[in-house]
Amino acid sequence: MIVDDLIGTGTTLARTARRCRERGAARVLAAATHAVLAPGAGRALADPALDAVVVTDTVPPGAGSDRLTVLSVAPFLAEAIRRIHEGGSLAALHEEWTAAAVTGGAG
């Protein structure tokens, strides 16, 4: 699993995925918060060393995004706003969503 803050050209991600494969990885999954895709990023993201790439919709991914799974941050932000308004815990929100991400459950 490769985790990064953003994907720009995708070349570092593809290069890292190839290195993981060279070192015996059976699957290579990648996740990033922002898909700020530069022209040509689609070619790098199409690298067969990458099995899946997941990003959030904090930035519209644009060209080359057909290989991406895009997850919405709207439910998380809505819950954060509700908790702030009602005096709830943002730390607990973070813990809940992190646990859900690890287990594959919804936040």
Backbone as numpy.savetxt, mean C-alpha at the origin, in Angstrom:
# Nx Ny Nz CAx CAy CAz Cx Cy Cz
7.44 -9.41 1.95 6.58 -8.25 1.95 7.48 -7.03 1.95
7.28 -6.17 0.96 8.00 -4.92 0.87 7.02 -3.81 1.24
7.42 -2.95 2.18 6.56 -1.86 2.62 7.32 -0.56 2.42
6.64 0.43 1.83 7.27 1.72 1.57 6.23 2.82 1.74
6.71 4.06 1.83 5.78 5.17 1.98 5.15 5.55 0.65
5.92 5.50 -0.44 5.34 5.86 -1.73 6.03 5.14 -2.87
5.30 5.04 -3.98 5.85 4.49 -5.21 5.87 5.63 -6.22
7.04 5.93 -6.74 7.19 6.97 -7.75 7.37 6.36 -9.13
8.58 5.95 -9.43 8.86 5.32 -10.73 8.61 3.82 -10.69
8.65 3.24 -9.50 8.47 1.80 -9.35 9.74 1.00 -9.57
10.81 1.64 -10.01 12.04 0.90 -10.32 12.69 0.32 -9.07
12.71 1.06 -7.97 13.30 0.53 -6.74 12.48 -0.65 -6.24
11.19 -0.56 -6.33 10.31 -1.64 -5.91 10.55 -2.89 -6.75
10.61 -2.73 -8.07 10.84 -3.87 -8.96 12.22 -4.48 -8.71
13.22 -3.64 -8.54 14.58 -4.12 -8.29 14.63 -4.91 -6.97
13.97 -4.39 -5.94 13.93 -5.07 -4.65 13.21 -6.41 -4.77
12.12 -6.44 -5.51 11.37 -7.69 -5.71 12.24 -8.73 -6.42
12.98 -8.31 -7.43 13.87 -9.24 -8.13 14.94 -9.80 -7.19
15.48 -8.94 -6.34 16.50 -9.40 -5.37 15.89 -10.41 -4.39
14.68 -10.14 -3.96 14.01 -11.08 -3.05 13.85 -12.44 -3.72
13.46 -12.43 -5.00 13.30 -13.69 -5.75 14.64 -14.41 -5.88
15.69 -13.63 -6.19 17.03 -14.22 -6.33 17.47 -14.91 -5.05
16.99 -14.39 -3.92 17.38 -14.95 -2.63 16.38 -15.99 -2.11
15.48 -16.43 -2.99 14.62 -17.56 -2.65 13.18 -17.25 -2.29
12.75 -16.00 -2.36 11.35 -15.69 -2.04 10.41 -16.36 -3.04
9.41 -17.07 -2.54 8.43 -17.71 -3.41 7.41 -16.71 -3.93
7.09 -15.73 -3.11 6.14 -14.66 -3.48 6.68 -13.34 -2.98
6.39 -12.27 -3.72 6.79 -10.94 -3.29 5.55 -10.04 -3.38
5.14 -9.55 -2.23 4.01 -8.64 -2.12 4.54 -7.28 -1.70
3.93 -6.22 -2.20 4.37 -4.87 -1.85 3.18 -4.04 -1.40
3.45 -3.12 -0.47 2.42 -2.19 0.00 3.06 -0.83 0.16
2.31 0.19 -0.23 2.78 1.57 -0.08 1.59 2.45 0.24
1.85 3.53 0.94 0.78 4.45 1.28 0.34 5.25 0.07
1.29 5.82 -0.65 0.97 6.72 -1.76 1.50 6.18 -3.08
0.67 6.20 -4.11 1.09 5.81 -5.46 1.21 7.09 -6.30
2.35 7.74 -6.18 2.62 8.97 -6.93 3.38 8.53 -8.18
2.65 7.94 -9.12 3.28 7.26 -10.24 3.77 8.22 -11.31
5.05 8.12 -11.61 5.67 8.90 -12.67 5.40 8.20 -14.01
5.53 8.93 -15.11 5.39 8.28 -16.42 6.33 7.07 -16.52
5.82 5.98 -17.00 6.61 4.77 -17.15 6.58 3.85 -15.94
5.95 4.26 -14.86 5.91 3.43 -13.66 5.19 2.11 -13.92
4.24 2.13 -14.82 3.50 0.91 -15.14 4.40 -0.21 -15.61
5.46 0.12 -16.35 6.40 -0.91 -16.82 7.09 -1.57 -15.63
7.53 -0.76 -14.67 8.22 -1.32 -13.50 7.25 -2.15 -12.66
6.02 -1.69 -12.51 5.04 -2.42 -11.70 4.60 -3.72 -12.36
4.81 -3.84 -13.67 4.46 -5.06 -14.39 5.55 -6.13 -14.26
6.62 -5.83 -13.54 7.71 -6.79 -13.36 7.16 -8.09 -12.80
7.45 -9.21 -13.43 6.91 -10.48 -12.96 7.39 -10.90 -11.57
8.42 -10.25 -11.06 8.89 -10.56 -9.70 7.88 -10.11 -8.65
7.01 -9.17 -9.00 6.00 -8.65 -8.08 4.70 -9.44 -8.23
4.24 -10.06 -7.16 2.98 -10.79 -7.21 1.78 -9.87 -7.00
1.93 -8.87 -6.15 0.83 -7.95 -5.87 1.38 -6.65 -5.31
0.68 -5.56 -5.63 1.05 -4.25 -5.10 -0.22 -3.59 -4.59
-0.22 -3.22 -3.31 -1.37 -2.60 -2.66 -0.99 -1.19 -2.23
-1.86 -0.22 -2.55 -1.64 1.18 -2.15 -2.96 1.74 -1.62
-2.90 2.93 -1.04 -4.12 3.60 -0.62 -4.50 4.65 -1.65
-5.69 5.20 -1.49 -6.18 6.21 -2.42 -5.90 7.64 -1.94
-4.82 7.83 -1.18 -4.47 9.17 -0.72 -4.09 10.08 -1.88
-3.65 9.50 -2.97 -3.32 10.21 -4.21 -3.91 9.38 -5.34
-4.62 10.00 -6.30 -5.12 9.20 -7.43 -3.93 8.59 -8.17
-3.88 7.25 -8.31 -2.69 6.62 -8.86 -2.40 6.93 -10.32
-3.39 7.15 -11.14 -3.15 7.54 -12.53 -2.62 6.41 -13.39
-1.89 6.78 -14.46 -1.40 5.83 -15.46 -0.50 4.79 -14.82
-0.67 3.55 -15.25 0.13 2.46 -14.73 -0.47 1.81 -13.51
-1.66 2.25 -13.13 -2.25 1.75 -11.89 -3.06 0.48 -12.07
-3.14 -0.04 -13.29 -3.95 -1.24 -13.51 -3.40 -2.46 -12.75
-2.18 -2.43 -12.34 -1.56 -3.52 -11.59 -1.77 -3.38 -10.08
-2.31 -2.25 -9.65 -2.43 -1.96 -8.23 -3.78 -2.37 -7.67
-3.76 -2.78 -6.41 -4.99 -2.89 -5.63 -5.02 -1.63 -4.78
-6.08 -0.83 -4.93 -6.17 0.45 -4.25 -7.20 0.35 -3.13
-6.76 0.65 -1.91 -7.63 0.62 -0.74 -7.99 2.04 -0.32
-9.23 2.25 0.06 -9.70 3.56 0.48 -9.31 3.86 1.93
-8.89 5.09 2.18 -8.61 5.54 3.54 -9.82 6.22 4.16
-10.91 6.37 3.40 -12.09 7.09 3.87 -12.67 6.52 5.18
-12.83 5.21 5.32 -13.39 4.71 6.59 -12.51 5.05 7.79
-11.19 4.96 7.62 -10.28 5.29 8.71 -10.39 6.77 9.07
-10.39 7.64 8.07 -10.48 9.08 8.33 -11.83 9.45 8.96
-12.90 8.82 8.48 -14.22 9.09 9.04 -14.27 8.70 10.52
-13.71 7.55 10.85 -13.69 7.11 12.24 -12.81 8.02 13.09
-11.69 8.49 12.54 -10.83 9.41 13.29 -11.58 10.72 13.58
-12.29 11.23 12.59 -13.05 12.47 12.79 -14.14 12.26 13.84
-14.84 11.11 13.77 -15.89 10.82 14.76 -15.29 10.77 16.16
-14.16 10.10 16.32 -13.55 9.99 17.64 -13.06 11.33 18.16
-12.51 12.14 17.30 -12.08 13.47 17.72 -13.29 14.28 18.19
-14.36 14.23 17.42 -15.58 14.97 17.76 -16.18 14.49 19.08
-16.11 13.20 19.33 -16.73 12.63 20.53 -15.74 12.43 21.68
-14.49 12.85 21.50 -13.49 12.71 22.54 -12.95 11.30 22.70
-13.04 10.51 21.62 -12.55 9.13 21.66 -11.04 9.05 21.49
-10.54 7.86 21.53 -9.11 7.60 21.48 -8.62 7.34 20.06
-7.67 8.17 19.60 -7.04 7.92 18.31 -5.99 6.83 18.43
-5.36 6.72 19.61 -4.39 5.64 19.82 -5.07 4.28 19.68
-6.26 4.16 20.26 -7.00 2.90 20.16 -7.40 2.63 18.71
-7.78 3.68 17.99 -8.12 3.53 16.57 -6.94 2.97 15.80
-5.77 3.53 16.05 -4.56 3.05 15.37 -4.30 1.58 15.70
-4.43 1.22 16.95 -4.20 -0.17 17.36 -5.21 -1.11 16.70
-6.48 -0.69 16.65 -7.52 -1.53 16.06 -7.28 -1.75 14.58
-6.95 -0.68 13.86 -6.75 -0.79 12.41 -5.46 -1.53 12.09
-4.44 -1.38 12.91 -3.20 -2.12 12.69 -3.45 -3.60 12.88
-4.17 -3.96 13.93 -4.50 -5.36 14.19 -5.33 -5.93 13.04
-6.29 -5.16 12.54 -7.13 -5.61 11.43 -6.30 -5.82 10.17
-5.35 -4.93 9.93 -4.49 -5.06 8.75 -3.64 -6.33 8.82
-3.15 -6.63 10.00 -2.30 -7.80 10.18 -3.11 -9.08 10.01
-4.34 -9.10 10.51 -5.15 -10.30 10.44 -5.99 -10.39 9.18
-6.01 -9.31 8.40 -6.78 -9.31 7.17 -8.24 -8.93 7.36
-8.59 -8.46 8.54 -9.96 -8.05 8.81 -10.20 -6.60 8.43
-11.43 -6.21 8.37 -11.78 -4.83 8.07 -11.58 -3.99 9.32
-11.28 -2.70 9.10 -11.05 -1.80 10.24 -12.27 -1.37 10.95
